[in-house]
Amino acid sequence: NTIEFTGGLHATIVKQVHLKNPKSHTLAYNAIVVGRDADDFSLPKGNTVIIPPTREDFINVEFTIRFLRPAEAVLILISNKVDGVDGATLTFSLKSEVKNIDPLGTIKCRSPCYEL
């Protein structure tokens, strides 16, 4: 699965990864972000998520677009044993795209175009 972060340059975008637990046991995951631009992505609510039996939860991924080039990383959710039960390891591709560039300010100046 791919999670796309699209927006303007310098915009901060938060995406939620929806996790469901259909099992009758609690699942716990540790999340890590790896890859070329992993430092630009963050997990603002922490890197651990615990999902009670037959419930669902979310993990937030935050990204601030700092460069014009696309950023790439991978979100890995590694299961921790809870009650002796392991969940599957989950991976998500994280990609960014700059859709627009809004100026931070405007400077007006006067200057001759040509001097002899």
Helices and strands as residue ranges (DSSP letters): E 2-8, E 12-20, E 27-34, G 38-40, E 41-42, E 48-51, E 56-64, E 72-80, E 90-100
